[in-house]
């Protein structure tokens, strides 16, 4: 092993999906957002509509650990059911929701963010609104709705990074 690989910093990724609903069999993934943290920089990648197993794998290439919020119960099983991709098999995964529970921080991501002082640019957008924004885009070709949805998803994945740091997780 050369010294450069032993000194390499950990590469982390933060993943969040948006869907048309909660059912893994009846709903579709509309957006996958992945923030990759490498060498102190964060790069956000998002995919709309043409979401494939290959795109996710390519985006996560080189990642040491994947972080989600409630991803063990929602995001990762949804991806597995719809794309036949089991990210838990190929990556170390930490669900930050359980780390929050250990610190008596209960509730959804937005509620936890409020409790620990993480601010949002889009405080009025939530998962329900994300579905509405998607259908406004699809049925009305409303590109402002799509932009808001993508901004919301980006805020989710970037805030997962902030949450991990505030929880003191290395």
N, C-alpha and C positions, 0 to 999 in steps of 0.2 A: 504494500500500500504506500503510495507516495504521500508526502506531507500535505499536499493541497487537498486531497480528498478527506484526510482526517481533520482538517481545519474548516471544512465546509460547514456553513451554517445550515440549520434545519430549514427545509422548504415546507411551508404549510399552505393548505388551501382551505377556503371557506366556501361552502356550497349551500345554495338555496334554490328551490324550484317554485314556480307559480303554475297553477293548474286551473282547469275549468270547473273543478269541484273536488270533493273529498274521496270519491270512489275510485279505487285503482282500476276497476274493470270498466266503468262507464265514463270516467273523466280522462282528459288528456293533459299532458305537460305542455304548457304554453311558452315558458321561459325557463332556462337553466342559467343561473348566475354562478360564476366561480371567481373568487378573488384569490390569486396566487401571491403569497408573501415569500419573497426570496431576497436575501442580502439587504434587508431593511426596506425594500420597495414592495409596493402592492400593485399588481396588475389585475384589472377586472376584465373578465371575458364573459360575454352573454350570448346565448343562442336563442333565437326565436323560430318557431315552427319547424325548421329542418334539423331537429334535435336528434342526433344519432349517438349510438354507443361509441363509435369511433371518435366523434368530436369530443365527448366527455373524456375518453381515455387519452386523447392527444393533449387536451388542456391540462389534465392531471399528471402528465408524464414528468417524472422526476420529483414528485411530491412525496414527502416523508409521512405526513399526517394530514388527515382530512377532519375538518371541524364543521359541525352543523348545530342547529338548535331544534330539538325534537326530530332530528333527522333519523334516529333509530326507529321511530314509530311512523314517520311520514315520508320524508324526502327519499331516503334510501330504499325502503320497500316499494315506493311508487316507481322509482327508476327501475328497480328489479322487475316489477310486474309489467311495466309498459315497454321497456327496452331490453329486457332479459340480461341486464348488467348488474352483477352483485358487487358493488364497490367494497363491501365489508370483506370480501375474499381477497381483494388485491391491495387494500390500503389499511393502515392503522386508522381507526376512526374514533373521535371523541365527540360525544354529544354534550354540548355545553349546558343543556337544560339540566342534566343530572348534576353537573358541577355547581350550578346555581342552587339546586335543591339542597345540596350539602351545606350551602351558606345561607339557608332559609330564604332564598329568593325564588318565590313561586310565581307562576303565571306565564303568559306568553312572552315572547321576546320583547315586544314593545313595553309591556308592564315592567319587566326586569330592567330594561334600559332606563325607564323613568326613575325607578328606585335608586339606581346607581349613577344617575347623572349623565347618561349618554343622550345627546340631543339628536333630533331628526329634522331634516329639511321638509319632509312630507309627513307631519304628525297625524294627519287625518286619513292617510291611506293605510289600509290593513288588508288581510287576505281576502275578505269579502269584496272590498273595493277593487282589488286586483282582478277578480273575476269580471266585474262590471267593466273595468277598463279594457280588458281583453275583448269582450263582446262589442264594445263601442268601436274598437279598432276593426274587428272582423266584419261586423255588419254595416258600419258606416264609413269605413276607410278613414277613421279618425286617427291620424298620425300623432296628434297631441296626446291622445289617450295612450297610445303605444309608448310614446316618450315618457309619460308619467309612470307607466308600468315598469319600464326598464330602469328609470331612476329609482323607483321604489325597491326593485330587486337589488340594484347596486348598493343602495343604502343598507339593505339587509346583510349582504355579504361583507361589506366593509365594517359594519357595526359588530359582526361576529368577531372580527380581529380585535376591535376595541374591547369587547366583552371578555375575550380570552385574556387579554392583558390585565384588565381590571380584576379578574378573578385570580390573577397571579399564576396562571398555568403556563409552564415552560414548554 
